[in-house]
Amino acid sequence: MNDHMHVENARRYEISSAIGFAGQRRRVYDGLVRRSGVRPGDRVLDVGSGTGYLSGRAARAVGPSGSVEGVDPSEAVVAYANEHAPPNATFRVAGAEQLPYDDASFDLVLSCLAVHHISVAERGRAFAEMFRVLKPGGRLLVADFRPPSGRLSRLAIRAFSGHAAEQVGLADLAVDAGFYIVETGSRRPFLAFVRATRPAG
């Protein structure tokens, strides 16, 4: 897990996230959750869950009959997430490259702004793990920074993420892991996403 950038000050991360999304984080994240095809009663995994914001939005969508579990390599943000979690969400310390769950455990895997923290050499393994823990026919939605269109957007992403933006080939990673791509697209202000499924056969 040394290749991950751990977010050790959870409160500072929450503040910077709110600023980085210019007050639009709830709208953006709710849009991603809806786009994922989430259903009431789903068991959802949030990979790189950070302070648990996306997990909390997903927990609302799955309702009391569903559940959300989040993993993150940072003990600090996992502690923060568990402290602020809704009743149907729980968090544990783990990395994307070795998910602590059985095969075919989840209906849906979500991840937002986590892939760029994973070393390039480990990203394929992370997507393979997401594939493994999904049920056949299960759904995937991963979002990360889209390639910046100019110097100002690059600087803005750097200020938000703490390092320079880089292009993350989400669709290629998903295909290489065995997923079927349903949709690719972008969400303002600076996200690209891929929506995919694990083949049912």
CYANA upper distance limits for C-alpha pairs under 8 A (distance plus 0.5 A):
  1 MET  CA     73 PRO  CA      7.37
  1 MET  CA     95 GLY  CA      7.18
  3 ASP  CA    117 HIS  CA      8.11
  3 ASP  CA    118 ILE  CA      6.89
  3 ASP  CA    119 SER  CA      6.15
  4 HIS  CA     73 PRO  CA      8.08
  4 HIS  CA    117 HIS  CA      5.80
  4 HIS  CA    118 ILE  CA      6.01
  4 HIS  CA    119 SER  CA      7.50
  5 MET  CA    117 HIS  CA      6.25
  5 MET  CA    118 ILE  CA      8.48
  6 HIS  CA     73 PRO  CA      7.33
  6 HIS  CA     74 SER  CA      5.80
  7 VAL  CA     13 TYR  CA      7.50
  7 VAL  CA     50 GLY  CA      8.08
  7 VAL  CA     74 SER  CA      6.84
  7 VAL  CA     76 ALA  CA      7.93
  7 VAL  CA     77 VAL  CA      7.24
  8 GLU  CA     74 SER  CA      7.10
  8 GLU  CA     75 GLU  CA      8.22
  8 GLU  CA     76 ALA  CA      5.87
  8 GLU  CA     77 VAL  CA      7.06
  9 ASN  CA     13 TYR  CA      6.76
  9 ASN  CA     76 ALA  CA      7.44
  9 ASN  CA     77 VAL  CA      7.92
 10 ALA  CA     14 GLU  CA      6.72
 10 ALA  CA     51 THR  CA      6.91
 10 ALA  CA     76 ALA  CA      7.05
 10 ALA  CA     77 VAL  CA      5.75
 10 ALA  CA     80 TYR  CA      7.11
 11 ARG  CA     15 ILE  CA      6.87
 12 ARG  CA     16 SER  CA      6.67
 13 TYR  CA     17 SER  CA      6.47
 13 TYR  CA     51 THR  CA      8.50
 14 GLU  CA     18 ALA  CA      6.76
 14 GLU  CA     51 THR  CA      7.78
 15 ILE  CA     19 ILE  CA      6.81
 16 SER  CA     20 GLY  CA      6.34
 16 SER  CA    160 PHE  CA      7.12
 17 SER  CA     21 PHE  CA      6.66
 17 SER  CA     25 ARG  CA      8.15
 17 SER  CA    160 PHE  CA      7.71
 18 ALA  CA     22 ALA  CA      6.86
 18 ALA  CA     23 GLY  CA      6.30
 18 ALA  CA     24 GLN  CA      8.18
 18 ALA  CA     25 ARG  CA      6.92
 19 ILE  CA     23 GLY  CA      6.98
 20 GLY  CA    160 PHE  CA      6.15
 21 PHE  CA     25 ARG  CA      5.70
 21 PHE  CA    189 PRO  CA      7.45
 24 GLN  CA     28 VAL  CA      6.56
 25 ARG  CA     29 TYR  CA      6.42
 26 ARG  CA     30 ASP  CA      6.33
 26 ARG  CA     57 ARG  CA      8.49
 27 ARG  CA     31 GLY  CA      6.56
 28 VAL  CA     32 LEU  CA      6.86
 28 VAL  CA    187 ARG  CA      7.51
 28 VAL  CA    188 ARG  CA      7.96
 29 TYR  CA     33 VAL  CA      6.70
 29 TYR  CA     54 LEU  CA      6.72
 29 TYR  CA     57 ARG  CA      7.66
 30 ASP  CA     34 ARG  CA      6.68
 30 ASP  CA     57 ARG  CA      6.80
 30 ASP  CA     58 ALA  CA      8.33
 31 GLY  CA     35 ARG  CA      6.55
 32 LEU  CA     36 SER  CA      6.67
 32 LEU  CA    141 LEU  CA      8.26
 33 VAL  CA     37 GLY  CA      7.72
 33 VAL  CA     38 VAL  CA      7.04
 33 VAL  CA     57 ARG  CA      7.78
 33 VAL  CA     58 ALA  CA      6.58
 33 VAL  CA     61 ALA  CA      8.24
 34 ARG  CA     38 VAL  CA      6.84
 35 ARG  CA    141 LEU  CA      8.49
 35 ARG  CA    195 ARG  CA      8.44
 36 SER  CA    108 LEU  CA      8.36
 36 SER  CA    110 LEU  CA      8.32
 36 SER  CA    139 ARG  CA      7.58
 36 SER  CA    140 LEU  CA      7.37
 36 SER  CA    141 LEU  CA      6.08
 36 SER  CA    195 ARG  CA      7.17
 37 GLY  CA    139 ARG  CA      8.03
 38 VAL  CA     42 ASP  CA      7.37
 38 VAL  CA     58 ALA  CA      8.25
 38 VAL  CA     61 ALA  CA      7.37
 38 VAL  CA     62 VAL  CA      7.35
 38 VAL  CA    108 LEU  CA      7.59
 39 ARG  CA     61 ALA  CA      7.38
 39 ARG  CA     62 VAL  CA      6.19
 40 PRO  CA     61 ALA  CA      6.77
 40 PRO  CA     62 VAL  CA      4.45
 40 PRO  CA     63 GLY  CA      6.06
 40 PRO  CA     65 SER  CA      7.32
 40 PRO  CA     66 GLY  CA      6.63
 41 GLY  CA     62 VAL  CA      5.68
 41 GLY  CA     63 GLY  CA      6.94
 41 GLY  CA     64 PRO  CA      7.84
 41 GLY  CA     65 SER  CA      5.10
 41 GLY  CA     66 GLY  CA      4.14
 41 GLY  CA     67 SER  CA      7.66
 42 ASP  CA     62 VAL  CA      6.16
 42 ASP  CA     65 SER  CA      8.25
 42 ASP  CA     66 GLY  CA      5.35
 42 ASP  CA     67 SER  CA      7.06
 42 ASP  CA    106 PHE  CA      8.21
 42 ASP  CA    107 ASP  CA      6.28
 42 ASP  CA    108 LEU  CA      7.65
 43 ARG  CA     62 VAL  CA      8.27
 43 ARG  CA     66 GLY  CA      6.07
 43 ARG  CA     67 SER  CA      5.44
 43 ARG  CA     68 VAL  CA      6.41
 43 ARG  CA     69 GLU  CA      8.40
 43 ARG  CA    105 SER  CA      8.39
 43 ARG  CA    106 PHE  CA      5.75
 43 ARG  CA    107 ASP  CA      5.94
 43 ARG  CA    108 LEU  CA      7.14
 44 VAL  CA     58 ALA  CA      8.27
 44 VAL  CA     66 GLY  CA      8.41
 44 VAL  CA     67 SER  CA      6.70
 44 VAL  CA     68 VAL  CA      5.12
 44 VAL  CA     69 GLU  CA      6.74
 44 VAL  CA    106 PHE  CA      6.26
 44 VAL  CA    107 ASP  CA      6.57
 44 VAL  CA    108 LEU  CA      5.36
 44 VAL  CA    109 VAL  CA      6.24
 44 VAL  CA    110 LEU  CA      7.84
 45 LEU  CA     68 VAL  CA      6.26
 45 LEU  CA     69 GLU  CA      5.41
 45 LEU  CA     70 GLY  CA      6.16
 45 LEU  CA     71 VAL  CA      8.31
 45 LEU  CA    106 PHE  CA      7.16
 45 LEU  CA    108 LEU  CA      6.92
 45 LEU  CA    109 VAL  CA      5.27
 45 LEU  CA    110 LEU  CA      6.61
 46 ASP  CA     54 LEU  CA      8.12
 46 ASP  CA     55 SER  CA      6.69
 46 ASP  CA     68 VAL  CA      7.70
 46 ASP  CA     69 GLU  CA      6.66
 46 ASP  CA     70 GLY  CA      5.04
 46 ASP  CA     71 VAL  CA      6.97
 46 ASP  CA    109 VAL  CA      6.45
 46 ASP  CA    110 LEU  CA      5.26
 46 ASP  CA    111 SER  CA      5.99
 47 VAL  CA     70 GLY  CA      6.49
 47 VAL  CA     71 VAL  CA      5.89
 47 VAL  CA     72 ASP  CA      7.24
 47 VAL  CA     95 GLY  CA      8.47
 47 VAL  CA     96 ALA  CA      6.72
 47 VAL  CA    109 VAL  CA      7.74
 47 VAL  CA    110 LEU  CA      6.76
 47 VAL  CA    111 SER  CA      5.47
 47 VAL  CA    112 CYS  CA      8.35
 47 VAL  CA    114 ALA  CA      7.81
 48 GLY  CA     70 GLY  CA      7.62
 48 GLY  CA     71 VAL  CA      6.11
 48 GLY  CA     72 ASP  CA      5.09
 48 GLY  CA     73 PRO  CA      7.96
 48 GLY  CA     95 GLY  CA      7.89
 48 GLY  CA     96 ALA  CA      7.43
 48 GLY  CA    111 SER  CA      6.79
 48 GLY  CA    112 CYS  CA      7.85
 48 GLY  CA    113 LEU  CA      8.26
 48 GLY  CA    114 ALA  CA      5.64
 48 GLY  CA    115 VAL  CA      8.46
 49 SER  CA     53 TYR  CA      8.10
 49 SER  CA     54 LEU  CA      7.58
 49 SER  CA     55 SER  CA      7.32
 49 SER  CA     70 GLY  CA      5.72
 49 SER  CA     71 VAL  CA      6.11
 49 SER  CA     72 ASP  CA      6.03
 49 SER  CA    111 SER  CA      7.63
 49 SER  CA    112 CYS  CA      8.27
 49 SER  CA    114 ALA  CA      8.30
 50 GLY  CA     71 VAL  CA      8.33
 50 GLY  CA     72 ASP  CA      6.44
 50 GLY  CA     74 SER  CA      8.20
 50 GLY  CA     77 VAL  CA      6.03
 50 GLY  CA     78 VAL  CA      7.23
 50 GLY  CA     81 ALA  CA      7.79
 51 THR  CA     77 VAL  CA      5.51
 51 THR  CA     78 VAL  CA      6.98
 51 THR  CA     80 TYR  CA      6.52
 51 THR  CA     81 ALA  CA      5.17
 52 GLY  CA     56 GLY  CA      6.55
 52 GLY  CA     70 GLY  CA      7.72
 52 GLY  CA     78 VAL  CA      8.34
 52 GLY  CA     81 ALA  CA      5.44
 52 GLY  CA     82 ASN  CA      8.47
 52 GLY  CA     84 HIS  CA      8.49
 52 GLY  CA     85 ALA  CA      7.71
 53 TYR  CA     57 ARG  CA      7.03
 54 LEU  CA     58 ALA  CA      6.72
 54 LEU  CA    112 CYS  CA      8.21
 55 SER  CA     59 ALA  CA      6.46
 55 SER  CA     68 VAL  CA      6.84
 55 SER  CA     69 GLU  CA      7.97
 55 SER  CA     70 GLY  CA      7.32
 55 SER  CA     89 ALA  CA      7.62
 56 GLY  CA     60 ARG  CA      7.00
 56 GLY  CA     85 ALA  CA      7.31
 56 GLY  CA     86 PRO  CA      7.15
 56 GLY  CA     89 ALA  CA      7.72
 57 ARG  CA     61 ALA  CA      7.17
 58 ALA  CA     62 VAL  CA      6.82
 58 ALA  CA     68 VAL  CA      7.58
 59 ALA  CA     63 GLY  CA      6.67
 59 ALA  CA     66 GLY  CA      7.90
 59 ALA  CA     67 SER  CA      6.88
 59 ALA  CA     68 VAL  CA      6.34
 59 ALA  CA     86 PRO  CA      7.79
 59 ALA  CA     88 ASN  CA      6.88
 59 ALA  CA     89 ALA  CA      6.95
 62 VAL  CA     66 GLY  CA      5.31
 62 VAL  CA     67 SER  CA      7.17
 63 GLY  CA     67 SER  CA      8.13
 63 GLY  CA     88 ASN  CA      8.42
 64 PRO  CA     88 ASN  CA      6.98
 66 GLY  CA     88 ASN  CA      7.49
 67 SER  CA     88 ASN  CA      5.41
 67 SER  CA     89 ALA  CA      6.33
 68 VAL  CA     88 ASN  CA      6.79
 68 VAL  CA     89 ALA  CA      5.13
 68 VAL  CA     90 THR  CA      7.08
 69 GLU  CA     89 ALA  CA      6.13
 69 GLU  CA     90 THR  CA      5.51
 69 GLU  CA     91 PHE  CA      6.11
 69 GLU  CA     92 ARG  CA      8.41
 70 GLY  CA     89 ALA  CA      8.15
 70 GLY  CA     90 THR  CA      6.82
 70 GLY  CA     91 PHE  CA      5.05
 70 GLY  CA     92 ARG  CA      6.92
 71 VAL  CA     78 VAL  CA      8.07
 71 VAL  CA     91 PHE  CA      6.22
 71 VAL  CA     92 ARG  CA      5.64
 71 VAL  CA     93 VAL  CA      6.12
 71 VAL  CA     94 ALA  CA      5.81
 71 VAL  CA     95 GLY  CA      7.19
 71 VAL  CA     96 ALA  CA      8.07
 71 VAL  CA     99 LEU  CA      8.47
 72 ASP  CA     77 VAL  CA      8.07
 72 ASP  CA     78 VAL  CA      7.01
 72 ASP  CA     91 PHE  CA      8.35
 72 ASP  CA     92 ARG  CA      7.27
 72 ASP  CA     93 VAL  CA      5.73
 72 ASP  CA     94 ALA  CA      5.78
 72 ASP  CA     95 GLY  CA      6.28
 72 ASP  CA     96 ALA  CA      8.15
 73 PRO  CA     93 VAL  CA      5.66
 73 PRO  CA     94 ALA  CA      5.39
 73 PRO  CA     95 GLY  CA      5.55
 74 SER  CA     78 VAL  CA      6.81
 74 SER  CA     93 VAL  CA      6.96
 75 GLU  CA     79 ALA  CA      6.58
 75 GLU  CA     93 VAL  CA      6.48
 76 ALA  CA     80 TYR  CA      6.81
 77 VAL  CA     81 ALA  CA      6.43
 78 VAL  CA     82 ASN  CA      6.61
 78 VAL  CA     91 PHE  CA      6.41
 78 VAL  CA     92 ARG  CA      6.62
 78 VAL  CA     93 VAL  CA      6.87
 79 ALA  CA     83 GLU  CA      6.68
 80 TYR  CA     84 HIS  CA      6.86
 81 ALA  CA     85 ALA  CA      6.21
 81 ALA  CA     90 THR  CA      8.47
 81 ALA  CA     91 PHE  CA      7.22
 82 ASN  CA     89 ALA  CA      8.46
 82 ASN  CA     90 THR  CA      6.59
 82 ASN  CA     91 PHE  CA      6.37
 85 ALA  CA     89 ALA  CA      6.29
 85 ALA  CA     90 THR  CA      7.23
 94 ALA  CA     98 GLN  CA      7.73
 94 ALA  CA     99 LEU  CA      7.05
 94 ALA  CA    100 PRO  CA      7.62
 95 GLY  CA     99 LEU  CA      6.90
 96 ALA  CA    126 ALA  CA      5.48
 96 ALA  CA    127 PHE  CA      8.47
 96 ALA  CA    129 GLU  CA      7.62
 96 ALA  CA    130 MET  CA      8.32
 97 GLU  CA    122 GLU  CA      7.15
 97 GLU  CA    123 ARG  CA      8.03
 97 GLU  CA    125 ARG  CA      6.01
 97 GLU  CA    126 ALA  CA      4.75
 97 GLU  CA    127 PHE  CA      8.39
 97 GLU  CA    129 GLU  CA      6.91
 98 GLN  CA    126 ALA  CA      7.78
 98 GLN  CA    129 GLU  CA      7.16
 99 LEU  CA    129 GLU  CA      6.90
 99 LEU  CA    130 MET  CA      8.37
 99 LEU  CA    133 VAL  CA      8.42
101 TYR  CA    105 SER  CA      7.35
101 TYR  CA    133 VAL  CA      7.05
102 ASP  CA    133 VAL  CA      6.69
103 ASP  CA    132 ARG  CA      5.84
103 ASP  CA    133 VAL  CA      4.96
103 ASP  CA    134 LEU  CA      7.40
103 ASP  CA    135 LYS  CA      8.01
104 ALA  CA    132 ARG  CA      6.79
104 ALA  CA    133 VAL  CA      5.03
104 ALA  CA    134 LEU  CA      5.02
104 ALA  CA    135 LYS  CA      4.37
104 ALA  CA    136 PRO  CA      7.38
105 SER  CA    133 VAL  CA      5.74
105 SER  CA    134 LEU  CA      6.28
105 SER  CA    135 LYS  CA      6.53
106 PHE  CA    133 VAL  CA      6.63
106 PHE  CA    134 LEU  CA      5.30
106 PHE  CA    135 LYS  CA      6.25
106 PHE  CA    138 GLY  CA      7.63
107 ASP  CA    134 LEU  CA      6.54
107 ASP  CA    135 LYS  CA      6.40
107 ASP  CA    137 GLY  CA      8.47
107 ASP  CA    138 GLY  CA      5.34
107 ASP  CA    139 ARG  CA      6.85
108 LEU  CA    134 LEU  CA      7.20
108 LEU  CA    138 GLY  CA      6.17
108 LEU  CA    139 ARG  CA      5.19
108 LEU  CA    140 LEU  CA      6.24
108 LEU  CA    141 LEU  CA      8.46
109 VAL  CA    130 MET  CA      7.32
109 VAL  CA    134 LEU  CA      7.59
109 VAL  CA    139 ARG  CA      6.88
109 VAL  CA    140 LEU  CA      5.36
109 VAL  CA    141 LEU  CA      6.93
110 LEU  CA    140 LEU  CA      6.52
110 LEU  CA    141 LEU  CA      5.53
110 LEU  CA    142 VAL  CA      6.27
111 SER  CA    115 VAL  CA      8.31
111 SER  CA    141 LEU  CA      7.04
111 SER  CA    142 VAL  CA      5.21
111 SER  CA    143 ALA  CA      6.74
112 CYS  CA    142 VAL  CA      6.29
112 CYS  CA    143 ALA  CA      5.14
112 CYS  CA    144 ASP  CA      6.23
113 LEU  CA    117 HIS  CA      8.35
113 LEU  CA    143 ALA  CA      6.66
113 LEU  CA    144 ASP  CA      5.03
113 LEU  CA    145 PHE  CA      7.31
114 ALA  CA    118 ILE  CA      7.59
114 ALA  CA    144 ASP  CA      7.43
115 VAL  CA    123 ARG  CA      7.54
115 VAL  CA    144 ASP  CA      7.16
115 VAL  CA    168 VAL  CA      8.04
116 HIS  CA    144 ASP  CA      7.54
116 HIS  CA    145 PHE  CA      8.36
116 HIS  CA    166 GLU  CA      8.07
116 HIS  CA    168 VAL  CA      7.20
118 ILE  CA    122 GLU  CA      6.94
118 ILE  CA    123 ARG  CA      6.58
119 SER  CA    123 ARG  CA      6.89
120 VAL  CA    124 GLY  CA      8.46
122 GLU  CA    126 ALA  CA      6.82
123 ARG  CA    127 PHE  CA      6.87
123 ARG  CA    173 LEU  CA      7.91
124 GLY  CA    128 ALA  CA      6.68
124 GLY  CA    173 LEU  CA      6.52
124 GLY  CA    176 ASP  CA      7.97
124 GLY  CA    177 ALA  CA      7.42
125 ARG  CA    129 GLU  CA      6.67
126 ALA  CA    130 MET  CA      6.88
127 PHE  CA    131 PHE  CA      6.72
127 PHE  CA    173 LEU  CA      7.07
127 PHE  CA    174 ALA  CA      6.80
127 PHE  CA    177 ALA  CA      6.37
128 ALA  CA    132 ARG  CA      6.66
128 ALA  CA    177 ALA  CA      5.42
128 ALA  CA    178 GLY  CA      8.30
129 GLU  CA    133 VAL  CA      6.81
130 MET  CA    134 LEU  CA      6.89
131 PHE  CA    177 ALA  CA      7.18
131 PHE  CA    178 GLY  CA      7.75
131 PHE  CA    179 PHE  CA      7.66
131 PHE  CA    198 ARG  CA      7.02
134 LEU  CA    138 GLY  CA      5.91
134 LEU  CA    139 ARG  CA      7.90
134 LEU  CA    198 ARG  CA      7.52
135 LYS  CA    198 ARG  CA      7.84
136 PRO  CA    198 ARG  CA      6.04
136 PRO  CA    199 PRO  CA      6.29
136 PRO  CA    200 ALA  CA      4.83
136 PRO  CA    201 GLY  CA      7.44
137 GLY  CA    197 THR  CA      6.51
137 GLY  CA    198 ARG  CA      5.56
137 GLY  CA    199 PRO  CA      5.75
137 GLY  CA    200 ALA  CA      4.78
138 GLY  CA    197 THR  CA      6.09
138 GLY  CA    198 ARG  CA      5.88
138 GLY  CA    199 PRO  CA      8.24
138 GLY  CA    200 ALA  CA      8.30
139 ARG  CA    195 ARG  CA      7.99
139 ARG  CA    196 ALA  CA      6.44
139 ARG  CA    197 THR  CA      4.95
139 ARG  CA    198 ARG  CA      6.95
140 LEU  CA    194 VAL  CA      8.40
140 LEU  CA    195 ARG  CA      6.14
140 LEU  CA    196 ALA  CA      5.56
140 LEU  CA    197 THR  CA      6.28
140 LEU  CA    198 ARG  CA      8.29
141 LEU  CA    193 PHE  CA      7.44
141 LEU  CA    194 VAL  CA      6.23
141 LEU  CA    195 ARG  CA      5.02
141 LEU  CA    196 ALA  CA      6.97
142 VAL  CA    170 LEU  CA      7.81
142 VAL  CA    193 PHE  CA      6.02
142 VAL  CA    194 VAL  CA      6.02
142 VAL  CA    195 ARG  CA      7.25
143 ALA  CA    170 LEU  CA      8.34
143 ALA  CA    191 LEU  CA      6.71
143 ALA  CA    192 ALA  CA      5.97
143 ALA  CA    193 PHE  CA      4.56
143 ALA  CA    194 VAL  CA      7.02
144 ASP  CA    168 VAL  CA      7.79
144 ASP  CA    191 LEU  CA      5.87
144 ASP  CA    192 ALA  CA      6.06
144 ASP  CA    193 PHE  CA      6.96
145 PHE  CA    157 ILE  CA      8.32
145 PHE  CA    165 ALA  CA      7.65
145 PHE  CA    166 GLU  CA      8.13
145 PHE  CA    167 GLN  CA      7.81
145 PHE  CA    168 VAL  CA      7.88
145 PHE  CA    190 PHE  CA      6.28
145 PHE  CA    191 LEU  CA      5.16
145 PHE  CA    192 ALA  CA      6.33
146 ARG  CA    167 GLN  CA      6.98
146 ARG  CA    168 VAL  CA      7.95
146 ARG  CA    186 SER  CA      7.86
146 ARG  CA    190 PHE  CA      6.37
146 ARG  CA    191 LEU  CA      5.58
146 ARG  CA    192 ALA  CA      5.14
147 PRO  CA    165 ALA  CA      7.76
147 PRO  CA    166 GLU  CA      7.03
147 PRO  CA    167 GLN  CA      5.62
147 PRO  CA    168 VAL  CA      8.39
148 PRO  CA    153 SER  CA      5.96
148 PRO  CA    154 ARG  CA      5.80
148 PRO  CA    165 ALA  CA      7.75
148 PRO  CA    190 PHE  CA      8.24
149 SER  CA    153 SER  CA      6.92
149 SER  CA    154 ARG  CA      8.01
150 GLY  CA    154 ARG  CA      6.73
151 ARG  CA    155 LEU  CA      6.63
152 LEU  CA    156 ALA  CA      6.62
153 SER  CA    157 ILE  CA      6.65
154 ARG  CA    158 ARG  CA      6.62
154 ARG  CA    164 ALA  CA      7.46
154 ARG  CA    165 ALA  CA      6.59
155 LEU  CA    159 ALA  CA      6.63
155 LEU  CA    164 ALA  CA      8.02
156 ALA  CA    160 PHE  CA      6.77
157 ILE  CA    161 SER  CA      6.37
157 ILE  CA    162 GLY  CA      8.44
157 ILE  CA    163 HIS  CA      8.30
157 ILE  CA    164 ALA  CA      7.53
157 ILE  CA    165 ALA  CA      6.57
157 ILE  CA    190 PHE  CA      8.33
158 ARG  CA    162 GLY  CA      5.79
158 ARG  CA    163 HIS  CA      5.21
158 ARG  CA    164 ALA  CA      5.17
158 ARG  CA    165 ALA  CA      6.47
159 ALA  CA    163 HIS  CA      7.66
161 SER  CA    165 ALA  CA      8.41
169 GLY  CA    173 LEU  CA      6.78
170 LEU  CA    174 ALA  CA      6.68
170 LEU  CA    193 PHE  CA      7.77
170 LEU  CA    194 VAL  CA      6.82
171 ALA  CA    175 VAL  CA      6.65
171 ALA  CA    181 ILE  CA      7.63
171 ALA  CA    184 THR  CA      7.88
171 ALA  CA    194 VAL  CA      6.45
172 ASP  CA    176 ASP  CA      6.57
173 LEU  CA    177 ALA  CA      6.81
174 ALA  CA    178 GLY  CA      7.06
174 ALA  CA    179 PHE  CA      5.86
174 ALA  CA    180 TYR  CA      8.17
174 ALA  CA    181 ILE  CA      8.00
174 ALA  CA    196 ALA  CA      7.99
175 VAL  CA    179 PHE  CA      5.52
175 VAL  CA    180 TYR  CA      6.94
175 VAL  CA    181 ILE  CA      7.54
178 GLY  CA    198 ARG  CA      7.57
178 GLY  CA    199 PRO  CA      8.47
179 PHE  CA    196 ALA  CA      6.51
179 PHE  CA    197 THR  CA      6.06
179 PHE  CA    198 ARG  CA      5.50
179 PHE  CA    199 PRO  CA      7.24
180 TYR  CA    196 ALA  CA      5.86
180 TYR  CA    197 THR  CA      5.78
180 TYR  CA    198 ARG  CA      6.82
180 TYR  CA    199 PRO  CA      7.10
181 ILE  CA    194 VAL  CA      7.79
181 ILE  CA    195 ARG  CA      6.69
181 ILE  CA    196 ALA  CA      4.81
181 ILE  CA    197 THR  CA      7.14
182 VAL  CA    194 VAL  CA      8.24
182 VAL  CA    195 ARG  CA      5.95
182 VAL  CA    196 ALA  CA      5.36
182 VAL  CA    197 THR  CA      7.53
183 GLU  CA    194 VAL  CA      6.39
183 GLU  CA    195 ARG  CA      5.56
183 GLU  CA    196 ALA  CA      7.30
184 THR  CA    192 ALA  CA      8.06
184 THR  CA    193 PHE  CA      6.17
184 THR  CA    194 VAL  CA      4.93
184 THR  CA    195 ARG  CA      6.68
185 GLY  CA    192 ALA  CA      6.27
185 GLY  CA    193 PHE  CA      5.97
185 GLY  CA    194 VAL  CA      7.17
186 SER  CA    190 PHE  CA      8.08
186 SER  CA    191 LEU  CA      5.97
186 SER  CA    192 ALA  CA      4.64
186 SER  CA    193 PHE  CA      6.27
187 ARG  CA    191 LEU  CA      5.55
187 ARG  CA    192 ALA  CA      6.70
187 ARG  CA    193 PHE  CA      8.09
